[in-house]
Amino acid sequence: MSNTKLALVLAFLPGALGGCAHDEETPIHRAAAQTRPAPSPSPSPSMSASQTALAIDSLPEPDRDFLRQAMAANLAAVRFGELAANNGSTVEVRSLGREMVDTHTGLTDQLRTSANTEGITLPLAQMTPKQQRMYDALTLLSGPVFDDTFKRDVMEMQRDAIAAFQNEAVHGRLSELAMLANQALPLINQRVRTVQNQLQRM
């Protein structure tokens, strides 16, 4: 497995980052922090818009769900990171938020590019209903309560992402995706433990 693909898999997890930088704070403005449009190639002239939309639906169910969960995880990481960067009450939370935005914005583009090489056209990412509810609740908070809720939410999303990778590794029908999930799981679990320890020390 290439380093690029492994890096892509590792960073699907919300908050799966190295360390929390203690650099000078730079608030993230929503207009600048939105997920960049993916530079996916235009469909071929013979492919209609409806055929393009159906590309992911034609995949076997475990693989289709895995890709959607990975896309949702990246989008959730960006949205939660924006909130943390602007509303966190500590330098650590704001720094982690900025890292989440920077990392997962780029990874959204990489995921689309990687899927395109496999002949898979991905639709626009959407947060899951659970992620949306967590996000909506977080927007109403501030101060230490915001920080504590943000940390709990990030760790819960990490657990959900691990479950998705485990399911793909065991039940995936497309060998490429199943292999990526299986080979990445040990490193993902180690990265999650590291990030959870960082969050707990905040």
MIDOSE-1310 file (N, C-alpha, C; in nm, 2 decimals, decimal comma, always signed):
residues 202
msnt	+0,08/-0,12/+0,00/+0,00/+0,00/+0,00/+0,09/+0,12/+0,00; +0,05/+0,22/-0,08/+0,13/+0,34/-0,10/+0,12/+0,43/+0,03; +0,22/+0,51/+0,05/+0,22/+0,60/+0,17/+0,11/+0,70/+0,15; +0,07/+0,74/+0,03/-0,04/+0,84/+0,01/-0,17/+0,78/+0,05
klal	-0,19/+0,65/+0,01/-0,32/+0,59/+0,05/-0,33/+0,56/+0,20; -0,21/+0,52/+0,26/-0,22/+0,49/+0,40/-0,24/+0,62/+0,48; -0,18/+0,73/+0,44/-0,20/+0,86/+0,50/-0,34/+0,90/+0,49; -0,40/+0,88/+0,38/-0,54/+0,91/+0,36/-0,63/+0,83/+0,46
vlaf	-0,61/+0,70/+0,47/-0,69/+0,62/+0,56/-0,67/+0,67/+0,70; -0,55/+0,69/+0,75/-0,52/+0,73/+0,88/-0,59/+0,86/+0,92; -0,61/+0,95/+0,83/-0,66/+1,08/+0,86/-0,81/+1,09/+0,84; -0,88/+0,98/+0,81/-1,02/+0,98/+0,81/-1,08/+1,02/+0,94
lpga	-1,01/+0,98/+1,05/-1,06/+1,00/+1,18/-1,07/+1,14/+1,22; -1,18/+1,19/+1,28/-1,18/+1,32/+1,33/-1,09/+1,34/+1,44; -1,00/+1,44/+1,43/-0,90/+1,47/+1,54/-0,79/+1,38/+1,53; -0,77/+1,29/+1,43/-0,65/+1,20/+1,42/-0,53/+1,28/+1,38
lggc	-0,48/+1,36/+1,47/-0,37/+1,44/+1,44/-0,25/+1,41/+1,53; -0,14/+1,47/+1,50/-0,02/+1,44/+1,58/-0,03/+1,51/+1,71; +0,02/+1,64/+1,73/+0,02/+1,70/+1,85/-0,06/+1,83/+1,84; -0,09/+1,89/+1,96/-0,16/+2,02/+1,96/-0,06/+2,13/+1,96
ahde	-0,05/+2,21/+1,86/+0,05/+2,32/+1,85/+0,01/+2,43/+1,95; +0,11/+2,50/+2,00/+0,08/+2,61/+2,09/+0,13/+2,73/+2,02; +0,09/+2,75/+1,89/+0,13/+2,86/+1,82/+0,04/+2,98/+1,84; +0,07/+3,09/+1,78/-0,01/+3,21/+1,79/-0,15/+3,18/+1,73
etpi	-0,25/+3,22/+1,80/-0,39/+3,19/+1,76/-0,42/+3,27/+1,63; -0,49/+3,20/+1,54/-0,54/+3,26/+1,42/-0,68/+3,21/+1,40; -0,78/+3,30/+1,43/-0,92/+3,25/+1,42/-0,95/+3,21/+1,28; -1,03/+3,11/+1,27/-1,07/+3,06/+1,14/-1,21/+3,12/+1,10
hraa	-1,21/+3,19/+0,99/-1,34/+3,25/+0,95/-1,41/+3,16/+0,86; -1,54/+3,15/+0,87/-1,62/+3,05/+0,81/-1,60/+3,05/+0,66; -1,59/+3,17/+0,60/-1,58/+3,17/+0,45/-1,45/+3,11/+0,40; -1,35/+3,13/+0,48/-1,22/+3,08/+0,44/-1,20/+2,93/+0,48
aqtr	-1,28/+2,89/+0,57/-1,25/+2,75/+0,63/-1,35/+2,65/+0,57; -1,43/+2,69/+0,48/-1,52/+2,59/+0,42/-1,44/+2,49/+0,34; -1,49/+2,36/+0,34/-1,43/+2,26/+0,26/-1,41/+2,30/+0,12; -1,29/+2,29/+0,06/-1,27/+2,33/-0,07/-1,34/+2,23/-0,17
paps	-1,40/+2,28/-0,28/-1,46/+2,19/-0,37/-1,36/+2,09/-0,42; -1,40/+1,97/-0,43/-1,30/+1,87/-0,48/-1,27/+1,88/-0,62; -1,15/+1,88/-0,66/-1,11/+1,89/-0,80/-1,13/+1,76/-0,88; -1,25/+1,71/-0,87/-1,28/+1,58/-0,94/-1,30/+1,61/-1,09
psps	-1,25/+1,51/-1,17/-1,26/+1,53/-1,31/-1,40/+1,53/-1,36; -1,43/+1,60/-1,47/-1,57/+1,61/-1,52/-1,61/+1,47/-1,58; -1,73/+1,44/-1,56/-1,78/+1,31/-1,62/-1,76/+1,31/-1,77; -1,74/+1,19/-1,82/-1,73/+1,18/-1,96/-1,86/+1,22/-2,03
psms	-1,85/+1,26/-2,16/-1,97/+1,31/-2,23/-2,08/+1,21/-2,23; -2,04/+1,08/-2,23/-2,15/+0,97/-2,24/-2,21/+0,94/-2,10; -2,16/+1,00/-2,00/-2,22/+0,97/-1,86/-2,31/+1,09/-1,82; -2,44/+1,06/-1,80/-2,53/+1,16/-1,76/-2,52/+1,19/-1,61
asqt	-2,58/+1,30/-1,56/-2,57/+1,34/-1,42/-2,63/+1,23/-1,33; -2,74/+1,16/-1,38/-2,80/+1,06/-1,30/-2,71/+0,94/-1,29; -2,64/+0,91/-1,39/-2,54/+0,79/-1,39/-2,43/+0,83/-1,30; -2,38/+0,95/-1,30/-2,27/+0,99/-1,21/-2,32/+0,98/-1,06
alai	-2,44/+1,02/-1,03/-2,49/+1,01/-0,90/-2,51/+0,87/-0,85; -2,53/+0,78/-0,94/-2,55/+0,64/-0,91/-2,42/+0,56/-0,89; -2,31/+0,62/-0,92/-2,18/+0,55/-0,92/-2,16/+0,48/-0,78; -2,17/+0,56/-0,68/-2,14/+0,50/-0,54/-2,25/+0,40/-0,50
dslp	-2,38/+0,42/-0,55/-2,49/+0,33/-0,51/-2,47/+0,20/-0,58; -2,39/+0,19/-0,68/-2,37/+0,06/-0,75/-2,27/-0,03/-0,67; -2,20/+0,02/-0,57/-2,11/-0,06/-0,50/-2,17/-0,15/-0,40; -2,11/-0,26/-0,36/-2,16/-0,35/-0,26/-2,19/-0,27/-0,13
epdr	-2,29/-0,31/-0,06/-2,33/-0,23/+0,06/-2,22/-0,20/+0,16; -2,13/-0,30/+0,20/-2,03/-0,26/+0,30/-1,94/-0,15/+0,25; -1,90/-0,16/+0,13/-1,80/-0,07/+0,07/-1,87/+0,07/+0,05; -1,99/+0,07/+0,01/-2,07/+0,19/-0,01/-2,08/+0,27/+0,12
dflr	-2,12/+0,19/+0,22/-2,14/+0,26/+0,35/-2,00/+0,31/+0,41; -1,90/+0,23/+0,39/-1,77/+0,27/+0,44/-1,72/+0,40/+0,37; -1,74/+0,42/+0,24/-1,70/+0,54/+0,18/-1,78/+0,66/+0,23; -1,91/+0,64/+0,24/-1,99/+0,75/+0,29/-1,95/+0,79/+0,44
qama	-1,92/+0,69/+0,52/-1,88/+0,72/+0,65/-1,75/+0,79/+0,66; -1,66/+0,75/+0,57/-1,53/+0,82/+0,56/-1,55/+0,97/+0,52; -1,63/+0,99/+0,42/-1,66/+1,13/+0,37/-1,73/+1,21/+0,49; -1,82/+1,15/+0,56/-1,89/+1,22/+0,66/-1,79/+1,25/+0,78
anla	-1,70/+1,16/+0,80/-1,60/+1,18/+0,91/-1,51/+1,30/+0,88; -1,47/+1,31/+0,75/-1,39/+1,42/+0,71/-1,47/+1,56/+0,72; -1,59/+1,56/+0,67/-1,67/+1,68/+0,68/-1,70/+1,72/+0,83; -1,73/+1,62/+0,91/-1,76/+1,65/+1,05/-1,63/+1,71/+1,12
avrf	-1,52/+1,65/+1,08/-1,39/+1,70/+1,14/-1,37/+1,85/+1,11; -1,40/+1,88/+0,98/-1,38/+2,02/+0,94/-1,48/+2,11/+1,01; -1,61/+2,07/+1,02/-1,71/+2,16/+1,08/-1,68/+2,17/+1,23; -1,65/+2,06/+1,30/-1,62/+2,07/+1,44/-1,49/+2,15/+1,47
gela	-1,40/+2,13/+1,38/-1,27/+2,21/+1,39/-1,29/+2,35/+1,38; -1,38/+2,40/+1,29/-1,41/+2,54/+1,27/-1,47/+2,59/+1,40; -1,56/+2,52/+1,46/-1,62/+2,56/+1,59/-1,51/+2,57/+1,70; -1,43/+2,47/+1,71/-1,33/+2,47/+1,81/-1,23/+2,58/+1,80
anng	-1,19/+2,61/+1,67/-1,09/+2,71/+1,64/-1,14/+2,85/+1,68; -1,27/+2,87/+1,67/-1,33/+3,00/+1,70/-1,39/+3,02/+1,84; -1,44/+2,90/+1,89/-1,51/+2,91/+2,02/-1,44/+2,85/+2,14; -1,33/+2,77/+2,11/-1,27/+2,71/+2,23/-1,22/+2,81/+2,33
stve	-1,22/+2,77/+2,45/-1,18/+2,86/+2,56/-1,03/+2,84/+2,60; -0,97/+2,74/+2,54/-0,82/+2,72/+2,57/-0,75/+2,72/+2,44; -0,62/+2,75/+2,45/-0,53/+2,75/+2,34/-0,53/+2,61/+2,27; -0,52/+2,50/+2,36/-0,51/+2,37/+2,31/-0,63/+2,33/+2,22
vrsl	-0,75/+2,36/+2,27/-0,87/+2,33/+2,19/-0,88/+2,41/+2,06; -0,84/+2,54/+2,06/-0,84/+2,62/+1,94/-0,74/+2,57/+1,84; -0,62/+2,53/+1,89/-0,52/+2,48/+1,81/-0,56/+2,34/+1,74; -0,62/+2,26/+1,82/-0,66/+2,13/+1,77/-0,77/+2,15/+1,66
grem	-0,86/+2,25/+1,68/-0,96/+2,28/+1,58/-0,90/+2,33/+1,45; -0,79/+2,41/+1,46/-0,73/+2,46/+1,33/-0,66/+2,34/+1,26; -0,60/+2,25/+1,34/-0,54/+2,14/+1,27/-0,64/+2,05/+1,21; -0,75/+2,03/+1,27/-0,86/+1,95/+1,21/-0,91/+2,00/+1,08
vdth	-0,93/+2,14/+1,08/-0,97/+2,20/+0,95/-0,87/+2,18/+0,84; -0,74/+2,21/+0,87/-0,64/+2,21/+0,77/-0,62/+2,06/+0,72; -0,62/+1,97/+0,81/-0,59/+1,83/+0,77/-0,71/+1,77/+0,69; -0,83/+1,79/+0,73/-0,94/+1,72/+0,67/-1,00/+1,79/+0,55
tglt	-0,97/+1,92/+0,54/-1,01/+1,99/+0,41/-0,93/+1,93/+0,30; -0,80/+1,91/+0,32/-0,71/+1,85/+0,21/-0,75/+1,70/+0,19; -0,78/+1,63/+0,29/-0,81/+1,49/+0,28/-0,94/+1,46/+0,20; -1,03/+1,56/+0,21/-1,15/+1,55/+0,13/-1,12/+1,54/-0,02
dqlr	-1,03/+1,63/-0,06/-0,98/+1,63/-0,20/-0,91/+1,50/-0,23; -0,83/+1,45/-0,14/-0,75/+1,33/-0,17/-0,84/+1,21/-0,18; -0,95/+1,21/-0,09/-1,04/+1,09/-0,10/-1,11/+1,09/-0,23; -1,15/+1,20/-0,28/-1,22/+1,20/-0,41/-1,13/+1,16/-0,53
tsan	-1,00/+1,21/-0,52/-0,90/+1,17/-0,62/-0,88/+1,02/-0,62; -0,86/+0,97/-0,50/-0,83/+0,82/-0,48/-0,95/+0,74/-0,53; -1,07/+0,78/-0,50/-1,19/+0,71/-0,54/-1,20/+0,72/-0,70; -1,17/+0,83/-0,75/-1,18/+0,84/-0,90/-1,08/+0,75/-0,97
tegi	-0,97/+0,72/-0,91/-0,87/+0,63/-0,98/-0,93/+0,48/-0,98; -1,03/+0,46/-0,88/-1,09/+0,33/-0,88/-1,22/+0,33/-0,96; -1,25/+0,44/-1,03/-1,37/+0,45/-1,11/-1,50/+0,48/-1,03; -1,48/+0,53/-0,91/-1,59/+0,56/-0,82/-1,61/+0,71/-0,81
tlpl	-1,73/+0,76/-0,84/-1,77/+0,90/-0,84/-1,84/+0,92/-0,70; -1,79/+1,00/-0,62/-1,84/+1,03/-0,49/-1,94/+1,15/-0,49; -2,05/+1,14/-0,42/-2,14/+1,25/-0,41/-2,09/+1,35/-0,31; -2,16/+1,47/-0,29/-2,12/+1,56/-0,19/-2,13/+1,50/-0,05
aqmt	-2,03/+1,53/+0,03/-2,03/+1,47/+0,17/-2,14/+1,53/+0,25; -2,19/+1,45/+0,34/-2,29/+1,50/+0,43/-2,26/+1,44/+0,57; -2,28/+1,52/+0,67/-2,26/+1,46/+0,81/-2,38/+1,37/+0,83; -2,35/+1,27/+0,92/-2,46/+1,18/+0,95/-2,56/+1,25/+1,04
pkqq	-2,68/+1,20/+1,06/-2,78/+1,27/+1,15/-2,72/+1,28/+1,29; -2,65/+1,18/+1,34/-2,59/+1,19/+1,47/-2,49/+1,30/+1,48; -2,40/+1,31/+1,38/-2,30/+1,41/+1,38/-2,36/+1,55/+1,37; -2,47/+1,56/+1,29/-2,54/+1,69/+1,28/-2,60/+1,73/+1,41
rmyd	-2,66/+1,64/+1,49/-2,72/+1,67/+1,62/-2,61/+1,71/+1,71; -2,50/+1,64/+1,71/-2,39/+1,68/+1,80/-2,34/+1,82/+1,77; -2,33/+1,85/+1,64/-2,28/+1,98/+1,59/-2,37/+2,09/+1,63; -2,50/+2,07/+1,61/-2,60/+2,17/+1,65/-2,60/+2,20/+1,79
altl	-2,58/+2,10/+1,88/-2,58/+2,12/+2,02/-2,45/+2,19/+2,06; -2,34/+2,17/+1,99/-2,22/+2,23/+2,03/-2,22/+2,38/+1,99; -2,29/+2,42/+1,89/-2,30/+2,56/+1,85/-2,36/+2,65/+1,96; -2,43/+2,58/+2,05/-2,51/+2,66/+2,15/-2,42/+2,68/+2,28
lsgp	-2,30/+2,62/+2,28/-2,22/+2,62/+2,40/-2,10/+2,72/+2,39; -2,04/+2,75/+2,51/-1,93/+2,84/+2,51/-1,85/+2,80/+2,64; -1,73/+2,86/+2,64/-1,64/+2,84/+2,76/-1,60/+2,70/+2,79; -1,57/+2,67/+2,92/-1,53/+2,53/+2,95/-1,63/+2,42/+2,91
vfdd	-1,76/+2,46/+2,92/-1,86/+2,36/+2,88/-1,84/+2,32/+2,73; -1,82/+2,42/+2,65/-1,79/+2,39/+2,51/-1,67/+2,30/+2,49; -1,56/+2,33/+2,56/-1,44/+2,25/+2,55/-1,46/+2,10/+2,59; -1,53/+2,09/+2,70/-1,56/+1,95/+2,75/-1,65/+1,87/+2,66
tfkr	-1,75/+1,94/+2,60/-1,84/+1,87/+2,51/-1,77/+1,84/+2,38; -1,69/+1,93/+2,33/-1,61/+1,91/+2,21/-1,52/+1,79/+2,23; -1,45/+1,78/+2,34/-1,36/+1,66/+2,36/-1,44/+1,53/+2,36; -1,55/+1,53/+2,43/-1,63/+1,41/+2,43/-1,68/+1,37/+2,29
dvme	-1,73/+1,47/+2,22/-1,78/+1,45/+2,08/-1,67/+1,39/+1,99; -1,55/+1,45/+1,99/-1,44/+1,40/+1,91/-1,41/+1,26/+1,94; -1,40/+1,22/+2,07/-1,37/+1,09/+2,11/-1,48/+0,99/+2,06; -1,60/+1,03/+2,07/-1,71/+0,95/+2,03/-1,71/+0,93/+1,88
mqrd	-1,68/+1,03/+1,80/-1,67/+1,02/+1,65/-1,55/+0,93/+1,62; -1,44/+0,93/+1,70/-1,33/+0,84/+1,67/-1,37/+0,70/+1,69; -1,45/+0,67/+1,80/-1,49/+0,53/+1,82/-1,58/+0,48/+1,70; -1,67/+0,57/+1,65/-1,75/+0,53/+1,54/-1,67/+0,50/+1,42
aiaa	-1,57/+0,59/+1,40/-1,48/+0,57/+1,28/-1,41/+0,43/+1,28; -1,36/+0,40/+1,40/-1,29/+0,27/+1,42/-1,38/+0,15/+1,38; -1,51/+0,16/+1,43/-1,61/+0,06/+1,40/-1,63/+0,05/+1,25; -1,63/+0,16/+1,18/-1,65/+0,15/+1,04/-1,53/+0,09/+0,97
fqne	-1,41/+0,12/+1,01/-1,29/+0,05/+0,95/-1,29/-0,10/+0,98; -1,33/-0,13/+1,10/-1,33/-0,28/+1,14/-1,43/-0,35/+1,05; -1,55/-0,29/+1,03/-1,65/-0,36/+0,95/-1,61/-0,37/+0,81; -1,54/-0,27/+0,75/-1,49/-0,28/+0,62/-1,38/-0,38/+0,60
avhg	-1,29/-0,39/+0,70/-1,18/-0,49/+0,70/-1,24/-0,63/+0,70; -1,35/-0,66/+0,77/-1,40/-0,79/+0,78/-1,50/-0,82/+0,67; -1,59/-0,73/+0,64/-1,70/-0,76/+0,55/-1,69/-0,69/+0,41; -1,59/-0,61/+0,39/-1,58/-0,54/+0,26/-1,57/-0,63/+0,14
rlse	-1,64/-0,59/+0,03/-1,65/-0,68/-0,09/-1,54/-0,64/-0,19; -1,50/-0,51/-0,19/-1,40/-0,46/-0,28/-1,26/-0,48/-0,21; -1,18/-0,56/-0,27/-1,06/-0,60/-0,21/-0,97/-0,48/-0,17; -0,97/-0,38/-0,26/-0,88/-0,26/-0,24/-0,92/-0,19/-0,11
laml	-1,05/-0,16/-0,09/-1,09/-0,09/+0,03/-1,08/-0,18/+0,15; -1,11/-0,31/+0,14/-1,10/-0,40/+0,26/-0,95/-0,41/+0,30; -0,86/-0,41/+0,20/-0,72/-0,42/+0,23/-0,67/-0,30/+0,30; -0,71/-0,18/+0,25/-0,67/-0,05/+0,31/-0,72/-0,05/+0,46
anqa	-0,84/-0,08/+0,48/-0,90/-0,08/+0,62/-0,83/-0,17/+0,71; -0,80/-0,30/+0,66/-0,73/-0,40/+0,74/-0,59/-0,36/+0,78; -0,52/-0,31/+0,68/-0,38/-0,28/+0,71/-0,36/-0,15/+0,79; -0,46/-0,06/+0,79/-0,45/+0,06/+0,86/-0,50/+0,05/+1,00
lpli	-0,58/-0,05/+1,04/-0,64/-0,05/+1,17/-0,54/-0,05/+1,29; -0,43/-0,12/+1,29/-0,34/-0,11/+1,40/-0,29/+0,03/+1,42; -0,25/+0,10/+1,31/-0,20/+0,23/+1,32/-0,31/+0,33/+1,36; -0,43/+0,31/+1,31/-0,55/+0,39/+1,35/-0,57/+0,38/+1,50
nqrv	-0,57/+0,26/+1,55/-0,60/+0,25/+1,70/-0,49/+0,32/+1,78; -0,37/+0,31/+1,74/-0,26/+0,37/+1,81/-0,27/+0,52/+1,80; -0,31/+0,58/+1,68/-0,33/+0,72/+1,67/-0,44/+0,77/+1,76; -0,55/+0,69/+1,76/-0,67/+0,73/+1,84/-0,63/+0,74/+1,99
rtvq	-0,55/+0,64/+2,04/-0,51/+0,64/+2,18/-0,43/+0,76/+2,21; -0,34/+0,80/+2,12/-0,26/+0,92/+2,14/-0,34/+1,05/+2,14; -0,44/+1,06/+2,05/-0,52/+1,18/+2,05/-0,61/+1,19/+2,17; -0,66/+1,07/+2,21/-0,75/+1,07/+2,33/-0,67/+1,11/+2,46
nqlq	-0,55/+1,07/+2,47/-0,46/+1,11/+2,58/-0,44/+1,26/+2,58; -0,42/+1,32/+2,46/-0,40/+1,46/+2,44/-0,53/+1,54/+2,49; -0,64/+1,49/+2,44/-0,77/+1,56/+2,47/-0,79/+1,55/+2,62; -0,76/+1,44/+2,69/-0,79/+1,42/+2,83/-0,70/+1,51/+2,91
rm	-0,59/+1,55/+2,86/-0,50/+1,64/+2,93/-0,53/+1,79/+2,92; -0,63/+1,82/+2,83/-0,66/+1,96/+2,81/-0,74/+2,02/+2,93
